Amino acid sequence: MDAASAAPLHPMAREALLAALADGWADPSRLYAAGRRAQQLREAASAVVAEILGVRTDELSFWPSGTAAAQAAVLGGLAGRKRAGRVLVHSAIEHSTVLHAAGTTEAREVGVDRLGRLDLGAWSAAVAGPGVALAGLISASHEVGTIQPVAAAAEYCAESGVPLFVDAAQSVGRVPVPPGWSLLSASAHKWGGPPGVGLLVVRKGVRWISPSPQDDLYRPHAPGTADLPAIVAAAASLRAVVAEAQSEAVRLSALVDRIRERVAATVEDVEIVGDPIERLPHLVTFSCLYVDGEALLHALDRHGFAVSSGSSCTSSTLRPSHVLEAMGVLSHGNVRISLHRDTTPEEVDRFLAVLPGLVAEIRKEAGF
């Protein structure tokens, strides 16, 4: 129940990976037969992903992770627009890698409401301000699932001539990403592809300069040799999950609705956070008052449930989520559940049966 961090490998990814390990091992830049075959595999994978995203293949590049792609988007976008200024406008609920990149330059943070939705009024004022080089907005909250108003935010950026970077790691393969953005990143292991494959799209006409030394500073590509078999598997699995996306969204959204309703009805002093309607279909977060998040995580783990607590991008630290803090909601005893194609209704029902007793037990041990 933690597919927001990494979804199980899709069967199509496994099948494509094994085939590509045998057929795509060679350097695709070489002119001999094995190299030409590897080049064909890379071009085919790029074509599949580009078609799904609605972009040109020469706008797409593969990176070692979604984090690397997002960081390259921000740092490269800032470098390409340094004549315009040094300011990065971003929401308060971005992934930690975007927040870390913001620490290298001047930044203007835009808040969200209690449902985790961007303050569009503050956003329009921020991107219209002086010295803005780039704006960054996550497509949907990786913490609470709230879908962000990307199209409206993009319109304000366009009016001010500011490129918009969208971190679409939680959206690609699940829900459409609205148009209007200039740069986009995603991560294959979020949709059921293999780890180690990130996507970066830089639209034509957007100035981008590589943040790392390389021979081609203006055409985005990751330093080093790409993992071609993993890229092939990522493309195959993306094509498969997109074909399943609509039916899976209906199925998982119904399970999430069940979790939202039953947790609210069976657990006292609990807050279900995030937009109940404009949300990702597979993700739900709630917080339990008088409960230690780490204790609840371990208790659920002992019963066979893998969930997240704290910030999804820094969960090993179990620090309070910066997203929940920005929303102004309860962050104690935080549990984030994110379902995937292998999650069954029976597993959800068992989780809902176990949870109230575990919360009550932890509260009793804590003296509440």
PyMOL commands that set and color helices and strands:
alter all, ss='L'
color gray80, all
select helices_A, chain A and resi 11-23+33-53+57-59+66-80+96-102+120-127+150-160+188-191+228-266+293-302+322-327+345-366
alter helices_A, ss='H'
color red, helices_A
select strands_A, chain A and resi 60-63+87-91+106-110+132-138+164-167+183-187+198-202+270-273+283-288+334-338
alter strands_A, ss='S'
color yellow, strands_A
deselect
rebuild
show_as cartoon
